[in-house]
Amino acid sequence: MQSLSLFIAPVRLKETVEWGDMSDLEKTLNVKLVFLLGFNDPNAHIELLQILIYNFQRPEWVEKLFSARTDEELYDAVYSMEWKHE
């Protein structure tokens, strides 16, 4: 059986949904953008999550995500992230 490669799949929701805040279980967030992550290595998620967190702290990148009007623009915005973390 062939395994899948690592992937990031951005999903833009038509309506916001309430999502639990991992840092505060009493809190929920209204979410309009979801990233589905796929891994073939059980530890691969750590670095990718660090990269995503780093980029979500960059206002210009977040603005690109939310200003994308087409699926292609969203895809381009996602993959324009800086592939580094602190």
C-alpha positions in Angstrom: 0.0 0.0 0.0 1.4 3.4 -1.0 1.4 6.1 1.7 0.4 9.7 1.1 2.8 12.6 1.1 2.6 15.5 3.5 -0.1 17.9 2.4 -1.7 21.2 3.4 -5.3 21.7 2.2 -6.8 25.2 2.9 -10.6 25.3 3.2 -12.5 28.5 3.1 -15.9 28.1 4.8 -19.0 29.9 3.5 -20.1 30.7 7.0 -18.0 31.0 10.2 -18.1 28.1 12.7 -17.3 28.0 16.3 -14.0 26.3 17.0 -12.5 25.4 20.3 -9.4 27.3 21.3 -6.6 24.8 22.2 -4.9 27.3 24.5 -8.2 28.0 26.5 -10.7 25.2 26.6 -13.4 27.6 27.9 -13.0 29.8 24.8 -14.3 29.4 21.2 -13.2 31.2 18.1 -15.3 32.1 15.0 -13.4 30.4 12.2 -13.7 31.0 8.4 -10.5 29.4 7.2 -9.4 25.8 8.1 -6.2 24.0 7.2 -6.3 20.3 6.8 -2.9 18.7 7.4 -1.8 15.3 6.3 1.4 13.5 7.4 3.1 10.2 6.8 5.5 10.6 9.7 4.0 10.7 13.2 6.3 13.6 14.3 6.1 15.7 11.1 3.3 17.8 12.4 5.4 19.6 14.9 7.6 21.5 12.5 4.7 22.3 10.1 2.6 23.7 13.0 5.5 25.9 14.0 5.8 27.2 10.5 2.1 27.9 10.3 2.1 29.7 13.7 5.1 31.8 12.6 3.2 32.8 9.4 -0.1 33.5 11.2 1.8 36.1 13.2 2.7 37.9 9.9 -0.2 40.3 9.2 0.7 40.6 5.5 0.4 36.9 5.0 -2.9 36.7 6.9 -4.2 39.6 4.7 -3.3 37.6 1.6 -5.3 34.7 2.8 -8.5 36.6 3.6 -8.3 38.9 0.5 -8.0 35.9 -1.9 -11.0 36.0 -4.2 -10.5 32.7 -6.0 -9.3 29.2 -5.1 -6.1 29.8 -7.1 -5.4 33.1 -5.2 -6.0 31.3 -1.9 -3.7 28.5 -2.9 -1.0 31.0 -4.0 -1.4 32.9 -0.7 -1.0 29.7 1.3 2.2 28.6 -0.5 3.7 32.1 -0.4 4.3 31.5 3.4 7.8 31.6 4.7 8.9 28.1 5.3 10.7 28.8 8.6 9.9 29.2 12.2 11.4 30.7 15.3 
